[in-house]
């Protein structure tokens, strides 16, 4: 892409400030923003790199990779326990038919439907769990990639960048979802083997994601304090740059939601 219309004679500080993937993301958002009337101002200075990589994030990435491999193994062990627990799948149809029989419903004043609904929910939960390894593998890849990104991104990005804020929100969401799922599974499953697998998987998720979340928050607090020491011109330039990128992303999300609503 020819950036002469964006930078003029000003050096392309973005190319020297961002990694390759982040640089491509910024240029892509700039093009999309321009088509929507949102101009992303170029960086007026080179972002401040850390004196040395944030080694703690590399360590978290490597340790988490090992933990997530264990989680995947644990999920397959959990499947084995669930197969034992729900071994008689063929009887589900007959069981539901009896529970929802009009005569049975009349005698029980409709209460016979409750076990059937509960059983259907349990089996739906099992179907959801079948997809967990694929989802976990995708998330694992992104998790490790993000940890390496945070190990070397600029101080400005860590202090005020939307990438870091979105990762904090994402980790909190995943942790809360894991807690809810953990409670639901413990309430529905009586098998001690399955409960042990669930407990180990949950512990691995909490250690990996909770550890990274705590590390990000601590580093972000430090970066925010440092950001306040910057020259006012640099602060305003980066904030305007980042604000415009956020505006483009919000517009894209709004458009996506609009077209999805039309498709329903």
C-alpha positions in Angstrom: 0.0 0.0 0.0 1.2 3.5 -0.8 1.0 5.6 2.3 2.2 8.8 0.8 -1.3 10.3 1.0 -1.4 9.6 4.7 2.1 10.5 5.8 3.3 13.0 3.2 6.9 13.7 4.0 6.5 12.6 7.6 8.3 9.3 8.4 6.1 6.2 8.7 6.4 5.9 12.4 3.7 3.2 12.5 5.9 0.8 10.5 8.7 1.2 13.0 6.4 1.2 16.1 4.1 -1.8 15.4 4.9 -5.4 14.7 4.0 -6.7 11.2 0.6 -8.1 12.2 -0.3 -4.9 14.1 0.9 -2.7 11.3 -1.3 -4.5 8.8 -4.3 -4.3 11.1 -3.8 -0.5 11.5 -3.5 0.1 7.8 -6.6 -2.1 7.1 -8.6 -0.2 9.7 -7.4 3.1 8.2 -8.7 2.1 4.7 -12.0 0.9 6.1 -12.4 4.0 8.2 -11.7 6.3 5.3 -14.5 4.7 3.3 -16.8 5.5 6.2 -15.7 9.0 6.7 -13.4 8.3 9.7 -9.8 9.5 9.3 -7.2 7.7 11.4 -4.4 10.3 12.1 -0.9 8.9 11.6 1.5 8.5 14.5 3.6 11.7 14.9 6.4 9.9 16.7 7.9 6.4 17.2 6.2 4.5 20.0 8.3 3.7 23.0 9.6 0.1 23.1 10.4 -1.6 26.3 14.1 -1.7 27.3 13.8 -5.5 27.2 10.9 -7.9 26.4 8.4 -8.6 29.2 9.9 -12.0 30.0 7.0 -12.8 32.4 4.6 -12.9 29.4 6.9 -15.3 27.6 6.9 -17.5 30.6 3.1 -17.3 30.9 2.8 -18.3 27.3 5.1 -21.3 27.6 3.6 -22.5 30.9 0.1 -21.9 29.6 0.8 -24.0 26.5 1.7 -26.9 28.7 -1.4 -26.3 30.8 -3.7 -26.2 27.8 -2.2 -29.4 26.5 -3.2 -30.9 29.8 -6.6 -29.4 29.5 -7.2 -31.0 26.1 -6.1 -34.4 27.6 -8.4 -33.8 30.5 -11.3 -33.1 28.2 -10.9 -36.4 26.4 -10.7 -38.2 29.7 -13.9 -36.4 30.7 -15.6 -37.6 27.5 -14.7 -41.2 28.5 -16.4 -40.7 31.9 -19.4 -39.0 30.2 -19.8 -41.9 27.8 -20.0 -44.2 30.8 -22.4 -41.9 32.6 -24.7 -41.6 29.5 -24.1 -45.1 28.2 -27.7 -45.9 27.3 -28.3 -43.2 24.6 -30.7 -45.3 22.7 -33.2 -45.3 25.6 -33.5 -41.5 25.6 -36.3 -41.3 23.0 -38.5 -43.9 24.8 -37.8 -42.2 28.1 -38.8 -38.8 26.8 -41.9 -40.3 25.1 -43.1 -41.7 28.4 -42.5 -38.5 30.3 -44.3 -36.4 27.7 -47.2 -38.8 27.2 -50.5 -36.8 27.6 -51.9 -39.3 30.1 -48.7 -39.1 32.2 -48.7 -35.3 32.0 -52.3 -35.2 33.2 -51.8 -37.5 36.1 -48.6 -35.7 37.3 -50.2 -32.2 36.6 -47.4 -31.6 34.1 -44.6 -32.3 36.6 -43.4 -35.4 34.7 -42.1 -33.1 32.0 -39.5 -31.7 34.3 -37.2 -34.7 34.4 -37.5 -35.0 30.6 -36.5 -31.3 30.1 -33.6 -31.8 32.5 -32.4 -34.8 30.6 -32.7 -33.0 27.3 -30.6 -30.2 28.7 -28.0 -32.6 30.0 -27.6 -34.2 26.5 -27.5 -30.8 24.9 -24.7 -29.9 27.3 -22.8 -33.1 26.3 -23.1 -32.1 22.6 -21.7 -28.7 23.5 -18.8 -30.3 25.3 -18.0 -32.3 22.2 -17.1 -29.0 20.5 -14.8 -27.9 23.3 -11.5 -29.4 22.0 -11.9 -27.5 18.7 -12.8 -24.2 20.5 -10.0 -24.8 23.1 -7.4 -25.3 20.3 -8.4 -22.1 18.6 -8.4 -20.2 21.9 -5.1 -21.8 22.8 -3.5 -20.5 19.6 -4.8 -17.0 20.1 -3.9 -17.0 23.8 -0.3 -17.9 23.2 -0.1 -15.4 20.3 -1.5 -12.6 22.5 1.0 -13.4 25.3 3.9 -13.1 22.9 2.4 -9.8 21.5 2.1 -8.3 25.0 5.7 -9.4 25.7 7.0 -6.9 23.2 4.4 -4.3 22.3 5.0 -0.6 23.1 4.4 1.1 26.4 1.7 3.3 24.8 -0.2 0.3 23.5 -0.1 -1.3 26.9 -1.2 1.9 28.6 -4.0 3.0 26.3 -4.3 0.6 23.4 -7.7 -1.1 22.8 -6.0 -4.4 22.1 -4.9 -4.7 25.7 -8.3 -3.5 27.1 -10.1 -6.0 24.9 -7.8 -8.8 26.1 -8.6 -7.9 29.8 -12.4 -8.0 29.0 -12.0 -11.2 27.1 -10.2 -13.0 29.9 -12.7 -11.8 32.5 -15.6 -13.1 30.3 -13.9 -16.5 29.7 -13.2 -16.9 33.5 -16.8 -16.1 34.4 -18.1 -18.5 31.8 -15.8 -21.2 33.1 -17.0 -20.6 36.7 -20.7 -20.9 35.6 -20.0 -24.0 33.5 -18.1 -25.6 36.3 -21.0 -25.1 38.8 -23.5 -26.4 36.3 -21.5 -29.5 35.5 -20.9 -30.3 39.1 -24.6 -30.0 39.8 -25.6 -32.3 36.9 -22.9 -35.0 37.0 -22.6 -37.5 39.8 -19.6 -39.5 38.5 -16.6 -39.0 40.7 -14.2 -39.6 37.8 -16.0 -37.0 35.7 -16.0 -34.5 38.6 -12.3 -35.0 39.1 -11.6 -34.3 35.4 -13.8 -31.2 35.5 -12.0 -30.0 38.6 -8.6 -30.4 37.0 -9.7 -28.7 33.8 -11.2 -25.8 35.7 -8.1 -25.4 37.9 -5.9 -25.3 34.7 -8.1 -22.7 33.1 -8.0 -20.5 36.3 -4.3 -20.8 36.7 -3.5 -20.0 33.1 -6.1 -17.3 32.4 -6.2 -15.9 35.9 -2.4 -15.6 36.0 -2.3 -13.8 32.7 -5.1 -11.5 33.7 -3.3 -10.5 36.9 -0.1 -10.0 35.0 -1.8 -7.7 32.4 -3.5 -5.6 35.0 -0.3 -5.0 37.0 1.7 -4.2 33.8 -1.2 -1.9 32.6 -1.1 0.1 35.8 2.6 0.6 35.5 2.2 1.6 31.8 -0.5 4.1 32.7 1.7 5.8 35.2 4.5 6.0 32.6 2.2 7.4 30.0 1.3 10.4 32.2 5.0 11.4 32.1 5.0 11.7 28.2 5.1 15.1 26.5 1.5 16.4 26.0 1.9 16.5 22.2 2.9 12.8 22.1 0.0 11.9 24.5 -2.6 13.7 22.4 -1.3 12.3 19.2 -1.4 8.7 20.3 -4.8 9.1 22.0 -6.3 10.6 18.8 -4.7 7.8 16.8 -6.1 5.1 19.1 -9.5 6.8 19.4 -10.0 6.8 15.6 -9.0 3.1 15.4 -11.6 2.4 18.1 -14.3 4.4 16.2 -13.6 2.4 13.1 -13.9 -0.9 14.9 -17.2 0.2 16.6 -18.6 1.2 13.2 -17.6 -2.2 11.7 -19.3 -4.0 14.6 -22.4 -1.9 14.2 -22.6 -2.6 10.5 -22.0 -6.3 11.1 -24.9 -6.4 13.6 -27.1 -4.5 11.3 -26.6 -6.9 8.3 -26.9 -9.9 10.6 -30.3 -8.6 11.9 -31.5 -8.2 8.3 -30.5 -11.8 7.5 -32.6 -13.2 10.3 
